[in-house]
Amino acid sequence: MNELVAISYSTWSEKARWALDHQRIPYVEKPYLPMLGEPALRARLGQWSGRVSVPILFADARIIRESYAIATFADESGSGPTLFPSAHKGEIREWNDKSEIAMAAGRAMASQRVLDDPAAKREALPKIPGKALMTPLANLAVGYLRRKYDFSDSLEPQRKSLEEVLRHLQSVTDAGAHYLVGGQFSYADICMASALQCVRPVTDEYIKLGPATRKAWTDEGLANKYASLLGWRDQLYQERRIRQP
């Protein structure tokens, strides 16, 4: 059975998960906890240096890393309508790149909100005995993410990067496009719908979050300004996001 190592709330994991589900690829999901789960994952990969991140799909003898590669594997191996129509692969790659910029910025902004909110830090950790350990362990985890992904102390550059992507997306949807390329649902739509998790998360029906975590991943200013994009995203989820049983 294929195994997807993923983080439940991660936008990158959601891109991979959605593509696998759309293409009806059977898999089991193994939850990954940043920092604490890294040694075991490195041992499994046989990789003791360099960056390790999820999602990772273990498919028989293959190890497929990163959302885009997992999505292309799903498209080649699955039975659903293609997510990569040949005439639009270049455009889809461009939308993927834009989603990566938006998600990296959103991750930095959400991580800072988690660091500032004791309740969000508690939700981010596994249930362990000893409340005294919770706050320092959560602070250590966020510090780990800062070092791994080189978060700046100032979040203004990240916010500007995210909003630049949102403006571009809105210019396309305002022009009447329900699907971003070729008039059909594609991986481009998955990328941008997933990236909007950094503005306001989808409902628990699709990605379950604790209340403090949901708040940390919400930017009320951007959510109000780009409410039409959130409506576009929510409609895509209703129409196209069918989870495997």
Summary of the structure (lengths in Angstrom):
residues: 245
radius of gyration: 17.8
end to end distance: 14.7
largest distance: 56.3
contacts: 742
relative contact order: 0.15
helix: 59%
strand: 8%
